[in-house]
Structures are given as C-alpha cells and as structure tokens.
Amino acid sequence: MHTRERILKAAAEMIAEDATTTLSVRAVAARAGVSTGSLRFHFPTQRALRDEVLTRIYQHFIPDDPIRDSSRPARDRLVDCLRQVLAAAGVGDEARTAWSAVYQQFIAPEPSAKVRTAYRAYERVSADRVEYWLGVLADEGALPREDFAPKVQFLLTVLNGLSVQRALPSGESVLQAETETLYIAADAVLGSGSP
C-alpha cells in the first residue's frame, strides 16, 4: 500500500472509532507508520487530510450522493442533500419520536460533560457532512472556497427548525413550505445567480 493510502486508511479508522477525533498529524502518522514529514508531503494541512478522508467515506457509503451530480444546478443539489437529512427525521409521529429522543438525550438531562461531549460528537458529524457538500460545490466554483463554518451553522439551524416543524401539528403542506425554505437557504449560502 502506498504511503498516501496508508495515511488515509489510518485516518479513516480513527474517525470510525471516534467521530469527534481530531486528526492530528502526529497521531495519524503514528497510526499509519509514516513520518510526520511524509504525512505533510501528501497532506499539507489537517483540513486537506480531513477533506480527503470524508470525501472517500461519503463516496463509499453514499455513492449516489446528489451533490456529485454536476449535470444539475448547484442549488438543486444542495437542496436535495438537505432534504435527505430531513427525510431521516420523518414526518408527524416519526418526527415527534425523533425529537423526543433528542430532547431526552441532550436537553432534559443536566448539561454534564458527558452530555456536552455526546452532543458535540453528534453536531460534528452533521457539520462535517454539510461542510463536505459545500466543499464539493466550492471545488466546482459554485461558491468561494472559504471558512464554511458560518454557512454550515446557518444550514444546520435551518435543518433543525424544519425538523421541529415536521414534528408539530400543521394544517398546511409542510413539504411545500419546507421546499421553499430550503431553496431560500441554498440561495443565501450560494449567493444570487448561483449555477
């Protein structure tokens, strides 16, 4: 196995063991059995390493990820990806059950170090996925390559709000209003006139 592949395998194993792990140069190099200089040669920054590992993980587990279909407009692909997250939460009773579980696990208990750590892990996995989508779109030129943290937080906040809305009783078409909101959010993140 080539050095680059050994590094990626070691980093992926570390993420599989603990999604909240920080891929430090020393830890990944030690696990891969390479020098830190060799790791830096292949991945000059921790972000470059993390981005490549996440790309491979998502390509493996979600081979038909809509974000990769560059024949479609960026905003439609981003909305489809956001819609996938909401689909996992369900609608009506299913959404109420999901939010009840979140409440019981993270809101009802005293915010101990254990609860905070568990929530940060949950939040980090979600943020990494959204950041991955934005990175793919940035690589295509649909938005500037920048610190995506504010945009990721915005999109996660929109998703949280919409998932709560799915759990609440409503007389209107939740899905129609949700789609409109997702397009507004995508446009805000991508900027007007996005491809």
N, C-alpha and C positions, 0 to 999 in steps of 0.2 A: 504494500500500500504506500502510495506517495505521501510525502510529509504533509501536504495541504489536506489530503483526505484524512490522515490520522488526526490532524488538528480538528477538523470538522466533526469527525466521529466522537472524539473526546468531548468537545463542547456540547454536542447533541446529547450524549449520555449524561452530562452534568445537568442539562436542562430537564431531561426526562426524570432524573432523580429528585430535582427540586426546581420547579418553575420560577422560583424567586431568586435563584442563584445569580450572582454577578460573575460574568465570565472574565475573571482576572487573568491577565497574561501569564502570570506565574502558575496559577492553578491549572489552567488549560494546557500550558506547555508541559508541566509535570505529568499530567494525566496522559498526554499524547506521547510522552517520551522524547520530546524535542527541546531545543534550547529556546529561551525567550527571544533571542535574535532571529531564529528561524521562524518563529510564530509571527514576529513583527514584519519579517520579509514578506510573508504571504498575506498578512492582515495588519496593515499599519496602525489601525485603531481598533479599540474594543467594539466600537459601533460597526465597523466593517465586518468583523468576525460574527457578531450577533446577527446582523442583517443577513449574512450568507447562511448561517445555521437556520434561522427562521424561514428563509426562502425555501431551503431544502425540506424542512419539516412540513411546511404548508403544501409544497408541491407533492410530497409523498402522501399526506393524509387527505388533501383536498385537491386531487389532480385536475378537476374541472372548475377550479375557483374562478368565478366570473371576472375577477379583477384582471386575469391574464388574457381575456378575450379582447385583444386590441382592435378588433374589427368593429367594436361597438364604442360609442362615446364614453368618455371617462366618467361623466356624471351618472349615466345609466348603470355602469359597472359598480361604482361606489354605492349607489342606492341599492342595487341587488345584494351587495355584500352586507350592508347594514340590515337589509331585510332578512337575510339569513340568520343574523343574531336574534332578531325579534321573533322569527319563526320558532326558534328553540324555546322561547318563553311561552309559546302557545297563546290562546285567546280565552277569555271567560274563566271558567273553572280551572283550567290548566294554568293560566296566568296567575290566578289568585293563589293556587297551590305553590307555584314557583316563588312568588313574592312573600308568601307566608314563610317559606323555608329560609329565604334571605333575611327576613325580619328575625326569625328565631335564632339564626346563626350569628348575625352581625349587629343587630340593632337592640334586641331585647336584653342580651347579657351586658353586664358591666364591661366597658371597653378595656379589658385587660390586655397585657402584652400579647398573649396568645391569640385573642380575638383580632387585635390590630394586625398581627403577623399573617393570620389566615386571610383577612380581608385584603391586605396588600398583595398577597400572592394571587388572589382571585382578580384583583384590579390590574395587576401587572400583565397577566395572561391576556386579558381583554385589550389593554393598551398596546401590547406588542402586536396583536393581530391587526388593530386599526392602523398602527404605525407602518406595518408591513404593506397594507393596501396603499397608503399614501406614498410610501417609498416607490412602489411599482409605478404609480401614476407620475411621480416626480421624475423617475428614470425615463419615462416617455415624453416628458416636457409638459404635462398637463397642469403642473403646479411647480413652483420653485423648490429646489432642494434646500431645506432649512430645518430649524428646530421645530419638529411637528408637535411638540408637547401641548401647546395651547389648542391646536386643532384637534388633536386626539382627545383631550379633555372635553372640548365642546361636543364632539360627536358621541362620546360616551355619556355625557349628560343628556343629550337628545335621546339616545337609546334608552337610558334609564327612565326618562319621563314617558316615553312612548310605551315602554313595557308596563309601567304603572297604569297608564291609561287603558291598556289592554285588559287589566285586571278589574277596572272599575266598571260599574253598570253604565251603559250608554244606549241611547235611542238612535244614534246616528251610525253611519257606516264608519267604523273605526279604521278599517283598512284604507278607505279613500282619504280620510283626513291624515292618516299615517303616511301615505304615499306623498301627499302634498308637503308634509313636514320634512320628510326625508329629502325631497328634491330641494327644498329651501336650504336645508343643512348642507347638502352636497354643493350647491351653488355658493354658499357662504365660504366653504372651505376651498373650493377650486377657483373662486372668483368668477365674475361675469364673463360670458363669452368663452367658457371652457370648452375644450374639444369633446 
